[in-house]
Amino acid sequence: MKVIGVKNILSPAIAGLMMCGGVAVAMAQDVIIAPEQETVIREYVKKKPLASISVPGVELNIGSTLPETVEVHRFEEVSDVTYEYVIVDNRTVLVEPGTRKIVKIYD
């Protein structure tokens, strides 16, 4: 009978978890915004500025979800931008409508 050590069991398990974590991070960063859209977004935010808010207890990271208490805004009269936005700590934060997940942060 062969004895299997704890190291032999944990190493593959840890490697598997790390790979899953890497996939989750990659999925959170999959949003690609075309340069034309970037320009439209930046110009829109300059023309129609919002007051900056702070969201205590929420880390601003791609993939994080904004709470329902945070009011997000649509890009009115801009047909090719499907995201919504809010200004948090003087940074423009793009979120997916419905899920409220952060997809892009502009400094």
C-alpha positions, 0 to 999 in steps of 0.5 A: 500500500502506497502512503500519500503525503499531504504535500502530494494532495495539497500541491495540485489542489493549490495549483488548481485554485490558483489557475481558477483565480487567474481565470477569474481575474482574466475574465474581469479584465476582458472588457476592451473599449475601442479608442474611439469609445475612449475618446467619446467617454472622456469628452462626454465626462468633461462636457457633462461633469458630475460631482465626485462621490466616495464609496466607503467600504468598496474597493475600486477594482475592475470586477468589483460591484457598486452598491445599489445606493450609488447612483450611476448615469447613462451616456445620454445621446451617445449610441455606441457606449453601452456602459454607465458611469459615476465619478468616485474619488475624482476617477471616472468609473464605468460599470455594466448596466444591470450588474453594476460591475466595474469594467474600467477606471479612468484616473 
